């Protein structure tokens, strides 16, 4: 499928490890029921045709992907993936928790892990239509102050 997106590359050479709120945790299989519910709510809100499911979660984790969930009050309200290639992917924060800094915190969680894994950079792709996610990335870049580049890209992925 052809996508138009903004690709943001972030150099981690000057990145400083950030403290992460306790509500953001690595995914565990015991969260499966809560994740299933969260995925259904996500799809009801956005109806994204490329949404992954619980089987994809298992396959991604076995393939070395890292996955964190936002769990205030023990309910999953957001997530982010970090791929083995350094892509921060599929960021989501539920409507009720948006504009509270959770998206930035999820990105910082992935960047901390990338630093721990020895990555020199990470990147993210935000679909052109996704203005809230683009604003979140802009906010992240201002906060971390690392070298970065943003370019409009069209590719099949």
Residue pairs with C-beta under 8 A, 6 or more apart in sequence:
1 50
1 156
1 157
2 154
2 155
2 156
3 125
3 127
3 154
3 155
3 156
3 157
4 127
4 128
4 152
4 153
4 154
5 125
5 126
5 127
5 128
5 152
5 153
5 154
6 125
6 126
6 128
6 134
6 137
6 150
6 151
6 152
6 153
7 123
7 124
7 125
7 150
7 151
7 153
8 123
8 124
8 125
8 126
8 137
8 141
8 148
8 149
8 150
9 121
9 122
9 123
9 148
9 149
10 111
10 121
10 122
10 123
10 124
10 141
10 144
10 146
10 147
10 148
11 120
11 121
11 146
11 147
11 148
12 111
12 114
12 115
12 119
12 120
12 121
12 122
12 146
13 120
13 146
13 147
14 145
14 146
14 147
15 111
15 115
15 144
15 146
16 144
17 112
17 115
18 108
18 111
18 112
20 105
20 108
20 109
20 112
21 105
23 70
23 71
23 72
24 68
24 69
24 70
24 71
24 105
24 106
24 109
25 68
25 69
25 71
26 66
26 67
26 68
27 35
27 57
27 61
27 67
27 68
27 69
27 79
31 69
31 71
31 76
32 54
34 71
34 74
34 75
34 76
35 54
35 57
35 69
35 76
36 54
37 75
37 76
38 69
38 75
38 76
38 77
38 79
38 94
39 51
39 53
39 54
41 94
42 48
42 51
42 92
42 94
43 51
45 94
45 95
52 60
52 90
57 67
60 67
60 81
61 67
63 84
64 84
65 81
65 82
65 83
65 84
66 81
66 82
66 110
66 113
67 79
67 80
67 81
67 82
68 79
68 80
68 106
68 109
68 110
69 76
69 78
69 79
70 76
70 77
70 78
70 79
70 93
70 97
70 102
70 105
70 106
71 77
72 97
77 93
77 94
77 96
77 97
77 102
78 91
78 92
78 93
78 94
78 97
78 102
78 103
78 106
79 90
79 91
79 92
79 106
80 88
80 89
80 90
80 91
80 92
80 106
80 107
80 109
80 110
81 87
81 88
81 89
81 90
81 110
82 88
82 89
82 110
82 113
82 114
82 122
83 89
86 114
86 119
86 121
86 122
86 123
87 122
87 123
87 124
87 125
88 107
88 110
88 111
88 122
88 123
88 124
89 124
89 125
91 103
91 106
91 107
91 124
91 133
91 136
93 102
93 103
93 106
98 132
103 133
103 136
103 139
103 140
104 136
104 139
104 140
104 143
107 124
107 136
107 137
107 140
108 140
108 144
110 122
111 122
111 144
114 122
124 137
125 153
125 157
126 133
126 134
126 137
127 133
128 152
137 150
141 148
